[in-house]
């Protein structure tokens, strides 16, 4: 453990030294004219990555730490990731419940100008209402409530304005435009889901959609707890299968980037069909190359919820 910590501190020292050398080299090469510099933003999950892009536009350079296709619950930052964070102007993460590794990493970074944004600030956390438990019992998937998404956007906006006050109006206008779009989508969710004959959906993955269900007055059951690696018991599978039959549900949902074997097992038992609900943690390589946005993911989720909940 000591060797690992020593290695991390060496990497951070090299990163800081490299950044200093680059700074003085650029200063020496300067002609005296103002140099246009993009604000470097490093984010942990796809939602914060997309939010930052929507606000910052061409004024910022955004990096997503998660490699395409990686499930974030198993992610651990590499030495290269630590260097990226230490050289950033702004570091954005979702919260201590989603990224418990952040505190230790930040304690070893010697960049006094780094602006750290915890986008759970201002968000009312909810508990896992499905009876699953983690160490604290709080659901970390805050971005799946569109109102929370707007709060997260505001948290990122505040940091950009502090770091780059010259472009304050630009950032504020972009954030206002984007949060208005999220508000409109939120209204669509409320309107469309009020026309459904069912108010409960069942998901064969880990507990992701608690905030979404809570926002729109839906009931939600999942096969697993917060970790996608947790295995449901036979009794839990039997209970979910019985519930699908009892409610007359024709679909069971599966999530992105996770083997849907549990959902398939329940589908085989009940005759239900599989349907995707995207947790928006991260994107596949194909989705990333196609330029999929958080807004599009949430629009597609609404479409699939309407199918599963038998909406008019």
N, C-alpha and C positions, 0 to 999 in steps of 0.2 A: 504493500500500500504506500509506504514511504517513497519507494522508487517511482511509483506511478505519479505521485504528487510532485516529486522533484522533476520528472520529465515534463509535466504540464507547466511548471514554473519556468523551465528552460525555454520551452516553446514560446511562452508569453514574453519572456525577456527578448528573445530573438525578434518576435513580431514588433515589439516596441522600438527596438534598435533599428529595425528595417524602416519603420515608419518615420523615425527621426532622420535617417539618412536621406530618404526620398524627399522629405520636407525641405531640408537644407539644399539639396541638389536643385529642386525646382525653384527655390528662392534665388539661388545663384544664377540660374539660367533665365530668370525673369528679366524682361525688358523695361520693367517699371510700370507696365500697363496692368490693369486689373485682370486677374486670371479667373475664367469661368470654371467653377468647380461644382460638380454634382454632389449632393449630399448622399453619403453612403448609409444605406439602411439595411440591416440584417434582421430577418424574421425567422421564427421557428416553424410555424404552420402555414398552410396555404391561405386560410382566410385573412390573416394579418398581412401576408405577402400581397394579396390582391387589394386589400383595403389601402395599403401604403401606395401601391401603383395608381389607384384611382385618385388619391389625393395629390400625390407628388408629381405625377405626369413626367415630363421630360426634365424636371429639375432635380430628380433623384435617381440613384442607382440602387435597385432593390435586389437583395440576395435571399433566396430561400434555402435554409440549412438542410431541410429534408430532401434527400435524393428522390427523384421521381419513382413512384411505385412503392416506397417504403411506408409501412404502417408506423405511425408516430409513437405509439405506446412502447415500442421496442427500441426507439432511437436513442443513441448516446453520441454526443458530439465527439468528433475526432480532433486531433491536434490542429489540423488545418481549419476546422470549424472555429476553434478557439482563437486562432489567428484572425480569422474574418471578423469575429466579434470584437476583438481588441482593437482592430483598425477601423471600425465603423464609427460613424457620427451618432447613429441611433440604433439601439438594439430593441426589438419588439418581441415580446413573448405573450402567451395567452394567460398564464397565471401559475402560481406555485403548485396547484393541484394537477395541472396538465404536464408541466415541465419541472419536476422536482429537482432536476440537476442544475437549474439556472443559478441558484444561490451560491453553490460551491464554485462554479465557474467564474461568476462575477467577483467573488471575493479574491480571486487570484489575478484579476486583470487590473493593470496599473495605467488606466487611461482616464484621467480625471475629467476629460471633456466628453466622455461617452454618456449619452442620454439614454437611460433605460426606461422602457415603457411596459408596464404591466397592464395589459388591456382588460383585466378583470376589475380594475379600479372603477368603482361606480356601478358595477353589476351586482345584482342581488342573486347570490348563489342559491341553488336549490338542492335538496337531498335526492338521492336515488329513491324514487317512490315505488320501485318494483321489488324492494326488499333485499337488493344486493348490497354488499358492503365493501368499502375500501377503508383505508386507514382513517379517513376523516368523514366518510359518508356524504361528501359533497360531489356533485356532478360537475366535471370540468369542461363539458362541451358547450360552453356558453354561447358560441357564435351561431347556434342553430335556432336561436330566438332572434328574429329580425330587429327587435327593439334593442337587444343587447349588441347586435352588430353595429347599430348606429352609435351606441356608447363607445364601442371599441374604436370606431372611426374618429370620434371626438378626442379620444385619448392620444391617438397617433397624430392628429392635427395639432394638438397642443405642443407636442414635442417638436414637430417640424417648424412651428412658428418661433419657438425658443431658439432652435439651432440656426434657423435661416429666416430672420425677421424681415429681410429685404423682400422676400417673396410671400409675405404674410397674406396679402389679398388674393394672390393666385391660389394658395392652399385653401384658404377659407371658402372661396367660390367653388372650388372642386369638391370640397367636403360637403358643402350645402347642396350642391347638385346631386351628389351621390346619395346622401342620406334622404333626400326627397324621393329618389328612385326606390330606396329600400322601404320607405314609408308607404309608397304606392303598392309595392309588392306585398307588404304586410296587410294592407287593406284587401288585396285580392285573396290572400289566404283566408282572412276572416269571412269574406263574402262567399267564396266558393265552398269552403268546408262547412258552412252553415246549411248547405243544401244536401248533405249526405244522409243516407239512411242508416249508416253505421257510425259509431263514435269511438271505436276501439281498433287498434291495429297491433299486429304481432310481428316481431322481428326476430329472426333466427341468429342474430349476432350479439355483440356486446352492447351494454346499455349506453346508447348514443343519443337517442332522440327525446330525452326527458324534457328539455327546454322547449322543443318544438311542440310536443304534446301539451305541455303546461300553458303555452302561449295561446293555443287555439281550443282549449277545453276538451282535449282528446284523452282517452285512456290508452296506455301503452304498456305492453309486456315484451320483455326480451328474454332470450334463452340464457344469456351470460351477464356477468357483472360488468364493471368498468374495463376490465382487461380482456382483450380479444383472445388471449391465450387460456383463459379460464374455460373449463369444460363443464357443461351442464350435466346434472345427474339424470339418470333414467327417469326418475320421478318427475323432474322438471319438464322433460320432453313429453312425457305422458300427459302432464297437466296442460301444457300448451296445445297439444293435439286435441285434447278434450275441449279446450276453450274455443279453438277454431271451429270445431264442429258445432258446439253449442251456439256460437254467435252467427253461424252461417257465413263465415268469411271465405272468400274464394282465392285469396292471395296471402302469402307470407313473404315478408320483406327480407332481403339480404343486403349487405353493405359492400362498399368498394374496398378493394385491396386485401380482402380477407376471403379465404376459402369458404364457400357457402355450404359446407358439408352438413352443418347442423340444420340449416334451413331446408336443404334437400331431404334430410331424414324426416323432418316434420311434414314436408310436402308429400313425400311418398306415403306417409301414414294417413294423411287426411285428404289427399286428392287436390290440395290447393296448388296454385301456380306460384312460381317465384317472380318477384318484382323488386327492382332496385330502389333503395332509398340511400342517397349519397350523404355520408357524414361530413364531407368537405374537409376532412383532416388534411388530405394530400391528393395529388393527381397522379394518374398513370402517365407514362411517357407519351402515349397517344393523346391523352387529354391536354397535356402541357403543350405539345406541338400544335394542337388545334386551337390553342388560346382560350380554353374554357375559363369562364369567370365564376366567382362565387354567386353572383346574381343568376347566371344561367343554371347553376346547380340547384339553387333554391326554386327556380321556376320549374325545372324538371321534377323536383321532389313533389311540388304541388300537383303536377299532372298525375304522377303515380299514386299519390295519396288519394286523389279523387277517384281513381280506378279501384283501389283497394277498399275504400270506404263507401263505394257504391253511390257516388254523388250524381245529382241530376245534371 
